[in-house]
């Protein structure tokens, strides 16, 4: 019997493949492979690259390009590790390995359908971050500030090539890179070390990963609730991806508005 995409099903949790569990050194190794290149790109490579560019937007161009490169690297890293683990990159195997499936209620066994409503409180938690006190970013390192600035308005007006760069950065930030690595790759493989607290450890690792944006670490700790907890409880990386993508959609929308001016 087949099910349409809009229907729900009830399946036993043990019918799903359990990913192999990482040792602590493997978990920290993957974290370092994501965090350290981003930090080096943001604090070492971007300033050097900015010195080779001209114009008032030289610094934001360099920073955006470097962060985008780091996020793309994370997507490549995920594929390399999944290929090593499964021996293939076929869509079904990749989706299974990275929890790219509909959310699965541990209480009722229901798959999809009304289970998707868990996104509502998760999005509200992310929204709460926006009203909490924040540590101010250093001058020139706040993308939102650049989008609001006169320099940002002038640079992005009609600038379709850089709009594409921002879209790629957003896509790898929440769908193909950062979120896929933490909630798709790491989270399903952390229970062997951290037990039922794997979602909390995942959220802490995700917060501290932001060495390239250390001022966001305090508020990023809430991501353990909004991103890691739902993804773990319902065994679906799509929950973290969708919630995290709210921010990316806003950034892409604001950038597009400036390009269309």
N, C-alpha and C positions, 0 to 999 in steps of 0.2 A: 504494500500500500504506500502511495506517495503522498507527500504533504506539500501544499502550496507555501509560498514564502510568507503569507499572511496568517497561516494557521500556527497553532501551538502544538507541541507534542510533549508527552511525558516519557522520559527515558531514565534509566538508572545511571547514576553518576559513574559507576564502575564500568559502564559501556564505553567510556571515553579513555583514550590512551593517556596514561600518566607519564609526563616527561621524566627523563632521568634527572636525578637530583645532583646539584653541584656541591662540591666541597667549598668550605669557606674561602680558600685561596682562589678557587675558580670564580666565585662571586665577586671577590675584591679585584680579581684580575680583569673581569669584564667591566666593572665600574671604572677602574683606572684607565682602561683602553678607551672609554668614552670621555671621562672627565679631564684627564691630563692633556690630550690633544686640544680640547676646547679651551682650556686655560692657557696653553701655550699660544694658540692662535689669537686669543683675545688680548693677551698682555704682552706678547713678544712680536708675533708676526704682523698683527694689524698696525701697530705704530710704525714698524719698518716699512710696510707697504704704503701707508699714508704719506710717508716722506717722499715717495716716488711718484705720487699723484699730484695733480694741480687742481686749483679751484677751491672755493669755500666748502664744498662737500667732499673733499678728499678723505677726511677722517671717517665720516659715516659710510662712505663707499668701501673703504678698507675693512671696517669693522663688520659690516653686513656680509661682504664677500667671504671673510675669514670664518665667521660663525656659520654661514651656509656650507662652506667646505667641511667644517667639523661635523655638522649634522648629516651631511651626505655620507661621510665616513662611517657614522654610526649605522646607517642603513646597510652599507656594504659589510660592516662587521657582523650584523645580525645574519645576513645571508651566508657569510662564510661559516659561522658557527652552526647554523642550521644544516648547511650542506655537510659539514663534518659529522654532525650527529646522526642525520637521517640517510645520508648517502645520495640525496636527491634534492632538487628544488622544484619538484612538481607542485602545482597549486594546492592539491589536497594535502600533501605531506607538510608543506609550509604552513598552511592554515591550522592544521592539527597541532604542529609543534609550537606555534605562537599564540594559541588560544584565539585565533581569528574565527570565532563562531558565535552564534546567538547565545545570550545569557541563559544560564541553566539554574533554576531555583533549587537550592539544596533542601528546602523544606517540602516542596510539593513535587519536585522532579520535572516541573513544567519548563519547556524550552521556548524562548521568545515570547511573543504575544504581550500580555500584561506585565511580564517581567521587565520589559524595557522602561516601565515607569520609574524604575530605580534611578534613571538619569535625572529626574526632576530634583530630588534633594541633593544629588551630587553637584549639579550645576549651581544650585543655590549656595552650596559651600564655597565653590569657586568665586561666585559673586561676592560672598562675604569678604574674601580676601581684598577686594577692591576698596572696601570702606575701612579696613583696619589701618592703623598707623604703619608707615613704611620707613625703611632706611632709604634716604635719598641717594640716587645713583650719582656717581661722579659726572661732572660736566662732559657732555659729548657721548656718554655711554647709555643713554636712555633713548630707545627707539621711538617711544611715544613722544618724547620731547622733540626729537628730530622731525617727526611728522607734523608737530604743531608749530615748528619754527618757520621763520621767513625763508631761511636757507633750504629747509626741506620742501617748502611749497614751490620755490623756484626750481629746485633741482628735479623734482618729480613731475612737474607740469609737462604733460605730453611725453614723458620719458617711459615708453613702453618696454625697452630692454631691461630697465631696472625694476619695473613692475614685475616682470617675469622672474627676476632674481628674488624678489620678496616672496612671490608665490612659491618658488622652489624652497626657500628657507622655511616658510610656514608649513609646507607639505612634509618636509623631512623633520620638522620640529615635532609634529603631533601624529603623523600617520606612518611615515616610512623610516623614521630615525629614532629620535629621543623616546617617544612614548612606546614605540614598538620594541625597543631594546629593554626598557625597564618593566613594562607590564606584559609584553609578549614573550620576551626571552627570559629575563631574570626571575620575575615573580613566580612562574610555575615551577622553577627549579630551586627555590629557596627553602621549601618546607623541611627538607632533610636536615638543614642546619638550624633553622629558627622556629620550627614547629608551627603552632597556630599564630605565632607572632610574626610570621613571614611578611605579611602585608605592612606591618609597622616598620620592620627593618627595611623593606623595600622603599617605603616612603622616606625614611631617614636617609638612605643612600641617595635617593633622588634629590633630596634637598641639598645635601652636601656636594653632590655632583656639580652644583652651580658655582664652581670656583671661578668661572668666567663672568659670573654675575653675583658675587657674594652678598650683595645687599638684598637679594631676594630670598636668601636662605631662610630667614625667620618665617616669612609668610608661606614659603614653599613647603614648610612642614605640614600645613593643612592638606597638602596633596596626598598625604598618607590616608586621609579620610575620604577625600573626593575622588581620588584616582585608584589608589592601590586596594583599598578595602572593597569597593564594589567589584573590581576586576577579579579579586581573589574569591570573594563569596559566590559570585555567579559564574566563575570560570570563563570569563570573556574579556579579552584585551580590548574589544570594541568599546566597552564602557569607558575605560580610561581614555581611549583615543577620541571618542566623541566629546567627552567633557572637556578635555584639554584643547580640542579644536575650536571651542567657542572663542578663545582668545585669538587664535590664528585667523578665524573668520573676521573678527573685528579689525585686526591689523591689515589684512588684505583689503577689506572694504574701505578703510580709511585711506590706504595707499591708492586704490583705484579712483577714489573721489579726487585726490590731488592730481593724478595723471590725466583725468578727464577735464580738468579746469581749462 
